[in-house]
Amino acid sequence: MTKEEAREKGHVSISQEVVTAIAAIAASQVEGIFNREEGMKRYVDTEVEGENVKVTVRATLVHGNSLYKVAKEIQTRVRAEVEQMTGLQVSGVNVDIQRLVTPEEQQLSKKEEE
């Protein structure tokens, strides 16, 4: 598409809040994340500059899972979802593992929610 054609069709903008929501939903779908049921949006930060996005996910993971594999899956899913849904280029997905909980703690948390 030429610049002239783009001007004729108008401008599309996607808010940072929407990009953050997409990244949070993608991260919450990864097995091994403790806080996935309560919504990940407050644990995700995004920086949007032009056509590029940088994402940081702060996660609590469940002991017994490979931390490396869970973090890599978060990176893969977040990148794929954000790029596919927005057309923006994800320049990086940083995963900050902040806490580790036992499977028992996860079960107690689920019971408290019920």
N, C-alpha and C positions, 0 to 999 in steps of 0.2 A: 504494500500500500504506500502510495506517495504521501508526502506531507500535505499536499493539496487535498487529496482524498480524505485524509484524516481530519482536516479542518472542516470539510463539508459534512462529515458525519458527527461532529461534536466531540466532546471530551468526556472521558470516563475517569472517575476518581474513586478510590477505595480508601475508606478511613482506616487509620491505624488501629482503631478499636475493632473493626471488622477483621483485620489481619490477625490481631491478637486472639480474637475468638476462634478463628479457623485453626490457628496453631494450638490453642488450648484444647479444642475438641479432638484434634489429631493426636496430641500427646495423651489425652485421657483414654484413648483406645488401646494403649499399650499395656499388655499384661506385666505385672511386677511393680506397678506404681501404686503406692498406698492411698494417696489422696485423690484417686481418679473419680470416685463416685460423687464427691462433693463439688466437682467442677474445678478445672485447672486454671481458669482465666486469671485468678489472682496470683498464680505462680508463673505466669508467662509475661515477658516483656518483649516488645518489638521496637525496632528502629527502622523507619521507612524513609529512604532517601531516593527520590526519583523512582526508578524502576527496580531498586534493590532493597532487600529486606534482610535484617539481621535479627535472629530470634534467640532469646535466652529462656530456658525452662529450668525452674527450680523444683526439684522433685524429691519426694520421700519414697524410697524403694523398700520392697519387702525382702527380708533376709531369705536366702535359699535360692534366689535368682542370680544369674550372672549379671553383676552390675554393668559390666562392659556391654553385654548383649542388649540389656534393657536400654541403656543410654544410646547405643547405636540404632536400635529400633525407633526410639523417640526421634532421633535425628532424621532417619529415613522417612518416617511417616509425616513429620512436620514439614520437611522440605517438599515432599511430593504433594501434599494437600494444599499448601500455600501456593506453590507454583501452578498447580492444575486449576485451582479455583480463582486465582487472581491474575495469572499471567505475569506476575512479578518474578524477578530472579532472586532466589534466596542465596545470599552470599555466605551465610553461616548459621548453624544451629548449635548453640552452646548448651550443654546440659550440666547443670550444677547440682550434684547429688548432695543434699543438705542433711539428710537423716536416713537412718536405716531402722526399720521396725521388724519385730518378729511376726511370724504368721499368727501367733496367738493374739498379739496386739491388734492385728488386722481383724481377726474374728471378733474380738471384744468391741472394736469400733463399729463393725457391722451390726452387732446385737444392740448397741446403744442407739443406732439410727432407727431400728425397728420399733 
